[in-house]
Amino acid sequence: MKVTLRDWLPLFLLPALAIPVARHTLPAWGTLFTVAFSIFYGFKWLTYRRAVAMGARPGLKSSIGYIFFWVGMDAPAFFDRRVIVPKPSGKEWLEALFKTALGVVLYFFAARIFYPAHA
């Protein structure tokens, strides 16, 4: 497996660019999230490049799906075409919708009850 310096560059360049830009344009919490996302996507790129170096040949849609829409960091498992992922059942969809709705309620209502000064 050959990973080059070029593969590591986004991991160093994204935070190095995010910090000075975000510091002068965003509030502190925005800077925090910008730096966190830059580190996250730097590692996503590195895991993607390692999977390609190990022989994975993802198409454009799979690459975009892995980098931007999948939260995991196991690129070889994501690109393994032998794995057949079962379709989620109706129960799983309902559980996901319930958890999402609960999160929305907690975010918009419960936080205001417990932290009224920050509402």
Jmol script that loads the backbone (N, CA, C; Angstrom):
load data "model"
ATOM      1  N   MET A   1       0.855  -1.176   0.000  1.00  0.00           N
ATOM      2  CA  MET A   1       0.000   0.000   0.000  1.00  0.00           C
ATOM      3  C   MET A   1       0.898   1.236   0.000  1.00  0.00           C
ATOM      4  N   LYS A   2       0.722   2.069  -1.000  1.00  0.00           N
ATOM      5  CA  LYS A   2       1.554   3.258  -1.126  1.00  0.00           C
ATOM      6  C   LYS A   2       0.686   4.494  -0.962  1.00  0.00           C
ATOM      7  N   VAL A   3       0.902   5.205   0.131  1.00  0.00           N
ATOM      8  CA  VAL A   3       0.219   6.472   0.373  1.00  0.00           C
ATOM      9  C   VAL A   3       1.290   7.542   0.333  1.00  0.00           C
ATOM     10  N   THR A   4       1.066   8.557  -0.479  1.00  0.00           N
ATOM     11  CA  THR A   4       2.086   9.573  -0.695  1.00  0.00           C
ATOM     12  C   THR A   4       1.832  10.805   0.171  1.00  0.00           C
ATOM     13  N   LEU A   5       2.785  11.698   0.160  1.00  0.00           N
ATOM     14  CA  LEU A   5       2.649  12.967   0.881  1.00  0.00           C
ATOM     15  C   LEU A   5       1.434  13.738   0.375  1.00  0.00           C
ATOM     16  N   ARG A   6       1.176  13.639  -0.904  1.00  0.00           N
ATOM     17  CA  ARG A   6       0.015  14.312  -1.501  1.00  0.00           C
ATOM     18  C   ARG A   6      -1.290  13.844  -0.856  1.00  0.00           C
ATOM     19  N   ASP A   7      -1.331  12.592  -0.440  1.00  0.00           N
ATOM     20  CA  ASP A   7      -2.524  12.063   0.215  1.00  0.00           C
ATOM     21  C   ASP A   7      -2.721  12.658   1.606  1.00  0.00           C
ATOM     22  N   TRP A   8      -1.637  13.037   2.261  1.00  0.00           N
ATOM     23  CA  TRP A   8      -1.707  13.618   3.604  1.00  0.00           C
ATOM     24  C   TRP A   8      -1.968  15.127   3.580  1.00  0.00           C
ATOM     25  N   LEU A   9      -1.728  15.783   2.475  1.00  0.00           N
ATOM     26  CA  LEU A   9      -1.829  17.248   2.425  1.00  0.00           C
ATOM     27  C   LEU A   9      -3.170  17.812   2.893  1.00  0.00           C
ATOM     28  N   PRO A  10      -4.318  17.282   2.463  1.00  0.00           N
ATOM     29  CA  PRO A  10      -5.574  17.870   2.946  1.00  0.00           C
ATOM     30  C   PRO A  10      -5.717  17.833   4.461  1.00  0.00           C
ATOM     31  N   LEU A  11      -5.144  16.820   5.097  1.00  0.00           N
ATOM     32  CA  LEU A  11      -5.239  16.721   6.550  1.00  0.00           C
ATOM     33  C   LEU A  11      -4.515  17.882   7.230  1.00  0.00           C
ATOM     34  N   PHE A  12      -3.487  18.401   6.604  1.00  0.00           N
ATOM     35  CA  PHE A  12      -2.760  19.530   7.175  1.00  0.00           C
ATOM     36  C   PHE A  12      -3.243  20.867   6.614  1.00  0.00           C
ATOM     37  N   LEU A  13      -3.570  20.890   5.330  1.00  0.00           N
ATOM     38  CA  LEU A  13      -3.955  22.155   4.706  1.00  0.00           C
ATOM     39  C   LEU A  13      -5.350  22.632   5.093  1.00  0.00           C
ATOM     40  N   LEU A  14      -6.311  21.725   5.188  1.00  0.00           N
ATOM     41  CA  LEU A  14      -7.676  22.157   5.520  1.00  0.00           C
ATOM     42  C   LEU A  14      -7.745  22.869   6.873  1.00  0.00           C
ATOM     43  N   PRO A  15      -7.206  22.295   7.961  1.00  0.00           N
ATOM     44  CA  PRO A  15      -7.227  23.042   9.226  1.00  0.00           C
ATOM     45  C   PRO A  15      -6.381  24.313   9.175  1.00  0.00           C
ATOM     46  N   ALA A  16      -5.242  24.249   8.471  1.00  0.00           N
ATOM     47  CA  ALA A  16      -4.384  25.431   8.382  1.00  0.00           C
ATOM     48  C   ALA A  16      -5.086  26.579   7.667  1.00  0.00           C
ATOM     49  N   LEU A  17      -5.954  26.270   6.722  1.00  0.00           N
ATOM     50  CA  LEU A  17      -6.729  27.310   6.042  1.00  0.00           C
ATOM     51  C   LEU A  17      -7.978  27.683   6.826  1.00  0.00           C
ATOM     52  N   ALA A  18      -8.583  26.708   7.481  1.00  0.00           N
ATOM     53  CA  ALA A  18      -9.838  26.958   8.201  1.00  0.00           C
ATOM     54  C   ALA A  18      -9.636  27.878   9.396  1.00  0.00           C
ATOM     55  N   ILE A  19      -8.548  27.708  10.112  1.00  0.00           N
ATOM     56  CA  ILE A  19      -8.346  28.485  11.341  1.00  0.00           C
ATOM     57  C   ILE A  19      -8.276  29.984  11.066  1.00  0.00           C
ATOM     58  N   PRO A  20      -7.395  30.463  10.190  1.00  0.00           N
ATOM     59  CA  PRO A  20      -7.346  31.922  10.003  1.00  0.00           C
ATOM     60  C   PRO A  20      -8.596  32.498   9.341  1.00  0.00           C
ATOM     61  N   VAL A  21      -9.197  31.755   8.433  1.00  0.00           N
ATOM     62  CA  VAL A  21     -10.402  32.259   7.763  1.00  0.00           C
ATOM     63  C   VAL A  21     -11.567  32.308   8.741  1.00  0.00           C
ATOM     64  N   ALA A  22     -11.792  31.225   9.470  1.00  0.00           N
ATOM     65  CA  ALA A  22     -12.938  31.155  10.383  1.00  0.00           C
ATOM     66  C   ALA A  22     -12.768  32.090  11.573  1.00  0.00           C
ATOM     67  N   ARG A  23     -11.565  32.241  12.049  1.00  0.00           N
ATOM     68  CA  ARG A  23     -11.328  33.068  13.232  1.00  0.00           C
ATOM     69  C   ARG A  23     -11.772  34.509  13.015  1.00  0.00           C
ATOM     70  N   HIS A  24     -11.612  35.010  11.811  1.00  0.00           N
ATOM     71  CA  HIS A  24     -11.933  36.413  11.543  1.00  0.00           C
ATOM     72  C   HIS A  24     -13.317  36.617  10.942  1.00  0.00           C
ATOM     73  N   THR A  25     -14.019  35.542  10.636  1.00  0.00           N
ATOM     74  CA  THR A  25     -15.326  35.700   9.995  1.00  0.00           C
ATOM     75  C   THR A  25     -16.474  35.049  10.753  1.00  0.00           C
ATOM     76  N   LEU A  26     -16.186  34.162  11.694  1.00  0.00           N
ATOM     77  CA  LEU A  26     -17.236  33.420  12.395  1.00  0.00           C
ATOM     78  C   LEU A  26     -17.119  33.619  13.902  1.00  0.00           C
ATOM     79  N   PRO A  27     -18.219  33.409  14.620  1.00  0.00           N
ATOM     80  CA  PRO A  27     -18.107  33.404  16.083  1.00  0.00           C
ATOM     81  C   PRO A  27     -17.284  32.192  16.533  1.00  0.00           C
ATOM     82  N   ALA A  28     -16.941  32.149  17.805  1.00  0.00           N
ATOM     83  CA  ALA A  28     -16.065  31.088  18.322  1.00  0.00           C
ATOM     84  C   ALA A  28     -16.616  29.695  18.041  1.00  0.00           C
ATOM     85  N   TRP A  29     -17.918  29.493  18.218  1.00  0.00           N
ATOM     86  CA  TRP A  29     -18.482  28.165  17.969  1.00  0.00           C
ATOM     87  C   TRP A  29     -18.389  27.807  16.488  1.00  0.00           C
ATOM     88  N   GLY A  30     -18.501  28.791  15.605  1.00  0.00           N
ATOM     89  CA  GLY A  30     -18.363  28.539  14.173  1.00  0.00           C
ATOM     90  C   GLY A  30     -16.945  28.146  13.811  1.00  0.00           C
ATOM     91  N   THR A  31     -15.981  28.797  14.461  1.00  0.00           N
ATOM     92  CA  THR A  31     -14.582  28.440  14.245  1.00  0.00           C
ATOM     93  C   THR A  31     -14.326  27.007  14.702  1.00  0.00           C
ATOM     94  N   LEU A  32     -14.870  26.658  15.864  1.00  0.00           N
ATOM     95  CA  LEU A  32     -14.713  25.302  16.391  1.00  0.00           C
ATOM     96  C   LEU A  32     -15.233  24.266  15.402  1.00  0.00           C
ATOM     97  N   PHE A  33     -16.443  24.475  14.891  1.00  0.00           N
ATOM     98  CA  PHE A  33     -17.023  23.506  13.967  1.00  0.00           C
ATOM     99  C   PHE A  33     -16.281  23.485  12.635  1.00  0.00           C
ATOM    100  N   THR A  34     -15.821  24.633  12.175  1.00  0.00           N
ATOM    101  CA  THR A  34     -15.072  24.678  10.920  1.00  0.00           C
ATOM    102  C   THR A  34     -13.777  23.885  11.036  1.00  0.00           C
ATOM    103  N   VAL A  35     -13.073  24.057  12.126  1.00  0.00           N
ATOM    104  CA  VAL A  35     -11.829  23.312  12.331  1.00  0.00           C
ATOM    105  C   VAL A  35     -12.123  21.818  12.491  1.00  0.00           C
ATOM    106  N   ALA A  36     -13.170  21.479  13.248  1.00  0.00           N
ATOM    107  CA  ALA A  36     -13.523  20.064  13.430  1.00  0.00           C
ATOM    108  C   ALA A  36     -13.871  19.408  12.097  1.00  0.00           C
ATOM    109  N   PHE A  37     -14.670  20.089  11.281  1.00  0.00           N
ATOM    110  CA  PHE A  37     -15.027  19.524   9.978  1.00  0.00           C
ATOM    111  C   PHE A  37     -13.812  19.433   9.063  1.00  0.00           C
ATOM    112  N   SER A  38     -12.909  20.396   9.130  1.00  0.00           N
ATOM    113  CA  SER A  38     -11.722  20.329   8.278  1.00  0.00           C
ATOM    114  C   SER A  38     -10.847  19.133   8.656  1.00  0.00           C
ATOM    115  N   ILE A  39     -10.731  18.843   9.938  1.00  0.00           N
ATOM    116  CA  ILE A  39      -9.968  17.668  10.371  1.00  0.00           C
ATOM    117  C   ILE A  39     -10.689  16.386   9.955  1.00  0.00           C
ATOM    118  N   PHE A  40     -12.007  16.350  10.164  1.00  0.00           N
ATOM    119  CA  PHE A  40     -12.801  15.181   9.784  1.00  0.00           C
ATOM    120  C   PHE A  40     -12.643  14.880   8.293  1.00  0.00           C
ATOM    121  N   TYR A  41     -12.808  15.897   7.445  1.00  0.00           N
ATOM    122  CA  TYR A  41     -12.711  15.659   6.005  1.00  0.00           C
ATOM    123  C   TYR A  41     -11.276  15.400   5.556  1.00  0.00           C
ATOM    124  N   GLY A  42     -10.304  15.912   6.288  1.00  0.00           N
ATOM    125  CA  GLY A  42      -8.918  15.554   6.005  1.00  0.00           C
ATOM    126  C   GLY A  42      -8.678  14.067   6.212  1.00  0.00           C
ATOM    127  N   PHE A  43      -9.223  13.534   7.311  1.00  0.00           N
ATOM    128  CA  PHE A  43      -9.103  12.096   7.560  1.00  0.00           C
ATOM    129  C   PHE A  43      -9.944  11.284   6.580  1.00  0.00           C
ATOM    130  N   LYS A  44     -11.114  11.795   6.215  1.00  0.00           N
ATOM    131  CA  LYS A  44     -11.932  11.087   5.220  1.00  0.00           C
ATOM    132  C   LYS A  44     -11.144  10.935   3.922  1.00  0.00           C
ATOM    133  N   TRP A  45     -10.490  12.011   3.495  1.00  0.00           N
ATOM    134  CA  TRP A  45      -9.699  11.962   2.271  1.00  0.00           C
ATOM    135  C   TRP A  45      -8.570  10.941   2.403  1.00  0.00           C
ATOM    136  N   LEU A  46      -7.902  10.942   3.554  1.00  0.00           N
ATOM    137  CA  LEU A  46      -6.797  10.011   3.761  1.00  0.00           C
ATOM    138  C   LEU A  46      -7.283   8.563   3.715  1.00  0.00           C
ATOM    139  N   THR A  47      -8.406   8.255   4.352  1.00  0.00           N
ATOM    140  CA  THR A  47      -8.921   6.885   4.313  1.00  0.00           C
ATOM    141  C   THR A  47      -9.368   6.513   2.901  1.00  0.00           C
ATOM    142  N   TYR A  48      -9.907   7.472   2.175  1.00  0.00           N
ATOM    143  CA  TYR A  48     -10.296   7.238   0.778  1.00  0.00           C
ATOM    144  C   TYR A  48      -9.062   6.891  -0.055  1.00  0.00           C
ATOM    145  N   ARG A  49      -8.009   7.690   0.089  1.00  0.00           N
ATOM    146  CA  ARG A  49      -6.791   7.457  -0.694  1.00  0.00           C
ATOM    147  C   ARG A  49      -6.138   6.119  -0.324  1.00  0.00           C
ATOM    148  N   ARG A  50      -6.196   5.757   0.946  1.00  0.00           N
ATOM    149  CA  ARG A  50      -5.640   4.461   1.355  1.00  0.00           C
ATOM    150  C   ARG A  50      -6.424   3.315   0.738  1.00  0.00           C
ATOM    151  N   ALA A  51      -7.736   3.438   0.688  1.00  0.00           N
ATOM    152  CA  ALA A  51      -8.554   2.385   0.073  1.00  0.00           C
ATOM    153  C   ALA A  51      -8.215   2.248  -1.403  1.00  0.00           C
ATOM    154  N   VAL A  52      -8.030   3.363  -2.083  1.00  0.00           N
ATOM    155  CA  VAL A  52      -7.658   3.322  -3.503  1.00  0.00           C
ATOM    156  C   VAL A  52      -6.275   2.691  -3.657  1.00  0.00           C
ATOM    157  N   ALA A  53      -5.350   3.029  -2.761  1.00  0.00           N
ATOM    158  CA  ALA A  53      -4.009   2.443  -2.819  1.00  0.00           C
ATOM    159  C   ALA A  53      -4.046   0.934  -2.564  1.00  0.00           C
ATOM    160  N   MET A  54      -5.046   0.472  -1.798  1.00  0.00           N
ATOM    161  CA  MET A  54      -5.184  -0.960  -1.515  1.00  0.00           C
ATOM    162  C   MET A  54      -5.916  -1.699  -2.631  1.00  0.00           C
ATOM    163  N   GLY A  55      -6.358  -0.975  -3.652  1.00  0.00           N
ATOM    164  CA  GLY A  55      -6.969  -1.643  -4.792  1.00  0.00           C
ATOM    165  C   GLY A  55      -8.428  -1.342  -5.040  1.00  0.00           C
ATOM    166  N   ALA A  56      -9.059  -0.568  -4.193  1.00  0.00           N
ATOM    167  CA  ALA A  56     -10.470  -0.209  -4.421  1.00  0.00           C
ATOM    168  C   ALA A  56     -10.560   0.684  -5.650  1.00  0.00           C
ATOM    169  N   ARG A  57     -11.581   0.479  -6.441  1.00  0.00           N
ATOM    170  CA  ARG A  57     -11.804   1.286  -7.636  1.00  0.00           C
ATOM    171  C   ARG A  57     -13.216   1.868  -7.598  1.00  0.00           C
ATOM    172  N   PRO A  58     -13.435   2.834  -6.714  1.00  0.00           N
ATOM    173  CA  PRO A  58     -14.787   3.392  -6.604  1.00  0.00           C
ATOM    174  C   PRO A  58     -15.104   4.304  -7.777  1.00  0.00           C
ATOM    175  N   GLY A  59     -16.363   4.313  -8.156  1.00  0.00           N
ATOM    176  CA  GLY A  59     -16.811   5.243  -9.175  1.00  0.00           C
ATOM    177  C   GLY A  59     -17.032   6.618  -8.558  1.00  0.00           C
ATOM    178  N   LEU A  60     -17.429   7.570  -9.382  1.00  0.00           N
ATOM    179  CA  LEU A  60     -17.640   8.936  -8.912  1.00  0.00           C
ATOM    180  C   LEU A  60     -18.745   8.995  -7.859  1.00  0.00           C
ATOM    181  N   LYS A  61     -19.870   8.315  -8.109  1.00  0.00           N
ATOM    182  CA  LYS A  61     -20.978   8.342  -7.147  1.00  0.00           C
ATOM    183  C   LYS A  61     -20.576   7.714  -5.819  1.00  0.00           C
ATOM    184  N   SER A  62     -19.866   6.613  -5.866  1.00  0.00           N
ATOM    185  CA  SER A  62     -19.418   5.974  -4.624  1.00  0.00           C
ATOM    186  C   SER A  62     -18.430   6.858  -3.873  1.00  0.00           C
ATOM    187  N   SER A  63     -17.543   7.507  -4.601  1.00  0.00           N
ATOM    188  CA  SER A  63     -16.559   8.388  -3.968  1.00  0.00           C
ATOM    189  C   SER A  63     -17.235   9.558  -3.269  1.00  0.00           C
ATOM    190  N   ILE A  64     -18.167  10.193  -3.955  1.00  0.00           N
ATOM    191  CA  ILE A  64     -18.900  11.314  -3.358  1.00  0.00           C
ATOM    192  C   ILE A  64     -19.720  10.830  -2.168  1.00  0.00           C
ATOM    193  N   GLY A  65     -20.357   9.679  -2.318  1.00  0.00           N
ATOM    194  CA  GLY A  65     -21.134   9.115  -1.220  1.00  0.00           C
ATOM    195  C   GLY A  65     -20.283   8.850   0.008  1.00  0.00           C
ATOM    196  N   TYR A  66     -19.099   8.304  -0.196  1.00  0.00           N
ATOM    197  CA  TYR A  66     -18.220   8.017   0.941  1.00  0.00           C
ATOM    198  C   TYR A  66     -17.731   9.302   1.599  1.00  0.00           C
ATOM    199  N   ILE A  67     -17.222  10.221   0.805  1.00  0.00           N
ATOM    200  CA  ILE A  67     -16.599  11.415   1.374  1.00  0.00           C
ATOM    201  C   ILE A  67     -17.616  12.344   2.035  1.00  0.00           C
ATOM    202  N   PHE A  68     -18.773  12.531   1.428  1.00  0.00           N
ATOM    203  CA  PHE A  68     -19.702  13.549   1.935  1.00  0.00           C
ATOM    204  C   PHE A  68     -20.928  13.016   2.674  1.00  0.00           C
ATOM    205  N   PHE A  69     -21.320  11.775   2.448  1.00  0.00           N
ATOM    206  CA  PHE A  69     -22.595  11.322   2.994  1.00  0.00           C
ATOM    207  C   PHE A  69     -22.516  10.129   3.937  1.00  0.00           C
ATOM    208  N   TRP A  70     -21.361   9.530   4.095  1.00  0.00           N
ATOM    209  CA  TRP A  70     -21.230   8.394   5.000  1.00  0.00           C
ATOM    210  C   TRP A  70     -20.372   8.815   6.175  1.00  0.00           C
ATOM    211  N   VAL A  71     -20.840   8.599   7.394  1.00  0.00           N
ATOM    212  CA  VAL A  71     -20.116   9.078   8.571  1.00  0.00           C
ATOM    213  C   VAL A  71     -18.962   8.170   8.968  1.00  0.00           C
ATOM    214  N   GLY A  72     -18.935   6.951   8.467  1.00  0.00           N
ATOM    215  CA  GLY A  72     -17.882   6.010   8.835  1.00  0.00           C
ATOM    216  C   GLY A  72     -16.546   6.351   8.195  1.00  0.00           C
ATOM    217  N   MET A  73     -15.494   5.703   8.701  1.00  0.00           N
ATOM    218  CA  MET A  73     -14.144   5.927   8.182  1.00  0.00           C
ATOM    219  C   MET A  73     -13.529   4.660   7.587  1.00  0.00           C
ATOM    220  N   ASP A  74     -14.316   3.611   7.421  1.00  0.00           N
ATOM    221  CA  ASP A  74     -13.804   2.357   6.887  1.00  0.00           C
ATOM    222  C   ASP A  74     -14.070   2.307   5.384  1.00  0.00           C
ATOM    223  N   ALA A  75     -13.208   2.964   4.626  1.00  0.00           N
ATOM    224  CA  ALA A  75     -13.404   3.054   3.182  1.00  0.00           C
ATOM    225  C   ALA A  75     -13.378   1.693   2.487  1.00  0.00           C
ATOM    226  N   PRO A  76     -12.453   0.781   2.828  1.00  0.00           N
ATOM    227  CA  PRO A  76     -12.487  -0.519   2.148  1.00  0.00           C
ATOM    228  C   PRO A  76     -13.819  -1.248   2.321  1.00  0.00           C
ATOM    229  N   ALA A  77     -14.406  -1.173   3.505  1.00  0.00           N
ATOM    230  CA  ALA A  77     -15.708  -1.819   3.721  1.00  0.00           C
ATOM    231  C   ALA A  77     -16.796  -1.129   2.908  1.00  0.00           C
ATOM    232  N   PHE A  78     -16.730   0.189   2.808  1.00  0.00           N
ATOM    233  CA  PHE A  78     -17.737   0.930   2.048  1.00  0.00           C
ATOM    234  C   PHE A  78     -17.667   0.580   0.563  1.00  0.00           C
ATOM    235  N   PHE A  79     -16.460   0.432   0.039  1.00  0.00           N
ATOM    236  CA  PHE A  79     -16.287   0.180  -1.394  1.00  0.00           C
ATOM    237  C   PHE A  79     -16.310  -1.303  -1.761  1.00  0.00           C
ATOM    238  N   ASP A  80     -16.436  -2.187  -0.791  1.00  0.00           N
ATOM    239  CA  ASP A  80     -16.464  -3.622  -1.059  1.00  0.00           C
ATOM    240  C   ASP A  80     -17.781  -3.985  -1.744  1.00  0.00           C
ATOM    241  N   ARG A  81     -17.700  -4.355  -3.000  1.00  0.00           N
ATOM    242  CA  ARG A  81     -18.908  -4.643  -3.791  1.00  0.00           C
ATOM    243  C   ARG A  81     -19.489  -6.019  -3.498  1.00  0.00           C
ATOM    244  N   ARG A  82     -18.753  -6.831  -2.759  1.00  0.00           N
ATOM    245  CA  ARG A  82     -19.264  -8.161  -2.419  1.00  0.00           C
ATOM    246  C   ARG A  82     -20.289  -8.101  -1.296  1.00  0.00           C
ATOM    247  N   VAL A  83     -20.261  -7.015  -0.529  1.00  0.00           N
ATOM    248  CA  VAL A  83     -21.186  -6.871   0.600  1.00  0.00           C
ATOM    249  C   VAL A  83     -22.530  -6.365   0.082  1.00  0.00           C
ATOM    250  N   ILE A  84     -23.567  -7.084   0.409  1.00  0.00           N
ATOM    251  CA  ILE A  84     -24.919  -6.669   0.032  1.00  0.00           C
ATOM    252  C   ILE A  84     -25.605  -6.158   1.296  1.00  0.00           C
ATOM    253  N   VAL A  85     -25.929  -4.890   1.286  1.00  0.00           N
ATOM    254  CA  VAL A  85     -26.556  -4.269   2.450  1.00  0.00           C
ATOM    255  C   VAL A  85     -28.063  -4.464   2.351  1.00  0.00           C
ATOM    256  N   PRO A  86     -28.676  -5.032   3.388  1.00  0.00           N
ATOM    257  CA  PRO A  86     -30.128  -5.238   3.327  1.00  0.00           C
ATOM    258  C   PRO A  86     -30.881  -3.912   3.395  1.00  0.00           C
ATOM    259  N   LYS A  87     -32.016  -3.891   2.731  1.00  0.00           N
ATOM    260  CA  LYS A  87     -32.864  -2.708   2.740  1.00  0.00           C
ATOM    261  C   LYS A  87     -33.471  -2.548   4.135  1.00  0.00           C
ATOM    262  N   PRO A  88     -33.504  -1.314   4.681  1.00  0.00           N
ATOM    263  CA  PRO A  88     -34.088  -1.123   6.010  1.00  0.00           C
ATOM    264  C   PRO A  88     -35.569  -1.492   6.022  1.00  0.00           C
ATOM    265  N   SER A  89     -35.986  -2.107   7.115  1.00  0.00           N
ATOM    266  CA  SER A  89     -37.397  -2.483   7.254  1.00  0.00           C
ATOM    267  C   SER A  89     -38.222  -1.253   7.619  1.00  0.00           C
ATOM    268  N   GLY A  90     -39.528  -1.405   7.542  1.00  0.00           N
ATOM    269  CA  GLY A  90     -40.419  -0.313   7.922  1.00  0.00           C
ATOM    270  C   GLY A  90     -40.230   0.090   9.371  1.00  0.00           C
ATOM    271  N   LYS A  91     -39.985  -0.899  10.231  1.00  0.00           N
ATOM    272  CA  LYS A  91     -39.753  -0.622  11.651  1.00  0.00           C
ATOM    273  C   LYS A  91     -38.504   0.237  11.835  1.00  0.00           C
ATOM    274  N   GLU A  92     -37.450  -0.073  11.094  1.00  0.00           N
ATOM    275  CA  GLU A  92     -36.219   0.713  11.203  1.00  0.00           C
ATOM    276  C   GLU A  92     -36.436   2.148  10.738  1.00  0.00           C
ATOM    277  N   TRP A  93     -37.227   2.339   9.682  1.00  0.00           N
ATOM    278  CA  TRP A  93     -37.541   3.688   9.214  1.00  0.00           C
ATOM    279  C   TRP A  93     -38.325   4.458  10.273  1.00  0.00           C
ATOM    280  N   LEU A  94     -39.298   3.791  10.902  1.00  0.00           N
ATOM    281  CA  LEU A  94     -40.083   4.448  11.954  1.00  0.00           C
ATOM    282  C   LEU A  94     -39.213   4.822  13.151  1.00  0.00           C
ATOM    283  N   GLU A  95     -38.306   3.935  13.529  1.00  0.00           N
ATOM    284  CA  GLU A  95     -37.389   4.247  14.629  1.00  0.00           C
ATOM    285  C   GLU A  95     -36.525   5.457  14.288  1.00  0.00           C
ATOM    286  N   ALA A  96     -36.031   5.503  13.069  1.00  0.00           N
ATOM    287  CA  ALA A  96     -35.196   6.629  12.653  1.00  0.00           C
ATOM    288  C   ALA A  96     -35.991   7.931  12.646  1.00  0.00           C
ATOM    289  N   LEU A  97     -37.212   7.888  12.139  1.00  0.00           N
ATOM    290  CA  LEU A  97     -38.053   9.090  12.137  1.00  0.00           C
ATOM    291  C   LEU A  97     -38.370   9.543  13.558  1.00  0.00           C
ATOM    292  N   PHE A  98     -38.660   8.595  14.448  1.00  0.00           N
ATOM    293  CA  PHE A  98     -38.945   8.935  15.840  1.00  0.00           C
ATOM    294  C   PHE A  98     -37.734   9.601  16.493  1.00  0.00           C
ATOM    295  N   LYS A  99     -36.553   9.035  16.290  1.00  0.00           N
ATOM    296  CA  LYS A  99     -35.347   9.600  16.892  1.00  0.00           C
ATOM    297  C   LYS A  99     -35.046  10.989  16.335  1.00  0.00           C
ATOM    298  N   THR A 100     -35.284  11.180  15.047  1.00  0.00           N
ATOM    299  CA  THR A 100     -35.081  12.492  14.449  1.00  0.00           C
ATOM    300  C   THR A 100     -36.060  13.503  15.026  1.00  0.00           C
ATOM    301  N   ALA A 101     -37.328  13.118  15.130  1.00  0.00           N
ATOM    302  CA  ALA A 101     -38.340  14.015  15.702  1.00  0.00           C
ATOM    303  C   ALA A 101     -38.016  14.336  17.159  1.00  0.00           C
ATOM    304  N   LEU A 102     -37.576  13.343  17.911  1.00  0.00           N
ATOM    305  CA  LEU A 102     -37.198  13.575  19.300  1.00  0.00           C
ATOM    306  C   LEU A 102     -36.027  14.556  19.385  1.00  0.00           C
ATOM    307  N   GLY A 103     -35.077  14.411  18.506  1.00  0.00           N
ATOM    308  CA  GLY A 103     -33.951  15.342  18.475  1.00  0.00           C
ATOM    309  C   GLY A 103     -34.385  16.761  18.173  1.00  0.00           C
ATOM    310  N   VAL A 104     -35.320  16.916  17.241  1.00  0.00           N
ATOM    311  CA  VAL A 104     -35.838  18.249  16.912  1.00  0.00           C
ATOM    312  C   VAL A 104     -36.541  18.852  18.124  1.00  0.00           C
ATOM    313  N   VAL A 105     -37.361  18.059  18.793  1.00  0.00           N
ATOM    314  CA  VAL A 105     -38.071  18.546  19.988  1.00  0.00           C
ATOM    315  C   VAL A 105     -37.071  18.957  21.066  1.00  0.00           C
ATOM    316  N   LEU A 106     -36.085  18.123  21.321  1.00  0.00           N
ATOM    317  CA  LEU A 106     -35.085  18.461  22.335  1.00  0.00           C
ATOM    318  C   LEU A 106     -34.323  19.720  21.960  1.00  0.00           C
ATOM    319  N   TYR A 107     -33.970  19.835  20.705  1.00  0.00           N
ATOM    320  CA  TYR A 107     -33.192  20.984  20.252  1.00  0.00           C
ATOM    321  C   TYR A 107     -33.984  22.281  20.379  1.00  0.00           C
ATOM    322  N   PHE A 108     -35.220  22.281  19.907  1.00  0.00           N
ATOM    323  CA  PHE A 108     -35.983  23.523  19.861  1.00  0.00           C
ATOM    324  C   PHE A 108     -36.761  23.831  21.136  1.00  0.00           C
ATOM    325  N   PHE A 109     -37.101  22.834  21.932  1.00  0.00           N
ATOM    326  CA  PHE A 109     -37.952  23.092  23.093  1.00  0.00           C
ATOM    327  C   PHE A 109     -37.260  22.816  24.427  1.00  0.00           C
ATOM    328  N   ALA A 110     -36.696  21.643  24.591  1.00  0.00           N
ATOM    329  CA  ALA A 110     -36.104  21.290  25.883  1.00  0.00           C
ATOM    330  C   ALA A 110     -34.912  22.180  26.218  1.00  0.00           C
ATOM    331  N   ALA A 111     -34.100  22.492  25.245  1.00  0.00           N
ATOM    332  CA  ALA A 111     -32.941  23.344  25.509  1.00  0.00           C
ATOM    333  C   ALA A 111     -33.381  24.720  25.997  1.00  0.00           C
ATOM    334  N   ARG A 112     -34.475  25.245  25.484  1.00  0.00           N
ATOM    335  CA  ARG A 112     -34.979  26.554  25.913  1.00  0.00           C
ATOM    336  C   ARG A 112     -35.523  26.508  27.336  1.00  0.00           C
ATOM    337  N   ILE A 113     -36.040  25.367  27.738  1.00  0.00           N
ATOM    338  CA  ILE A 113     -36.555  25.227  29.106  1.00  0.00           C
ATOM    339  C   ILE A 113     -35.399  25.208  30.108  1.00  0.00           C
ATOM    340  N   PHE A 114     -34.362  24.439  29.809  1.00  0.00           N
ATOM    341  CA  PHE A 114     -33.261  24.279  30.750  1.00  0.00           C
ATOM    342  C   PHE A 114     -32.226  25.398  30.675  1.00  0.00           C
ATOM    343  N   TYR A 115     -32.140  26.070  29.531  1.00  0.00           N
ATOM    344  CA  TYR A 115     -31.175  27.156  29.363  1.00  0.00           C
ATOM    345  C   TYR A 115     -31.866  28.383  28.780  1.00  0.00           C
ATOM    346  N   PRO A 116     -32.771  29.014  29.527  1.00  0.00           N
ATOM    347  CA  PRO A 116     -33.539  30.134  28.971  1.00  0.00           C
ATOM    348  C   PRO A 116     -32.669  31.341  28.619  1.00  0.00           C
ATOM    349  N   ALA A 117     -31.536  31.497  29.270  1.00  0.00           N
ATOM    350  CA  ALA A 117     -30.673  32.643  28.970  1.00  0.00           C
ATOM    351  C   ALA A 117     -30.056  32.537  27.580  1.00  0.00           C
ATOM    352  N   HIS A 118     -29.991  31.335  27.041  1.00  0.00           N
ATOM    353  CA  HIS A 118     -29.374  31.132  25.725  1.00  0.00           C
ATOM    354  C   HIS A 118     -30.400  30.964  24.615  1.00  0.00           C
ATOM    355  N   ALA A 119     -31.663  31.135  24.928  1.00  0.00           N
ATOM    356  CA  ALA A 119     -32.719  30.923  23.931  1.00  0.00           C
ATOM    357  C   ALA A 119     -32.771  32.062  22.941  1.00  0.00           C
TER     358      ALA A 119
END
end "model"
wireframe off; spacefill off
backbone 0.3
color backbone group
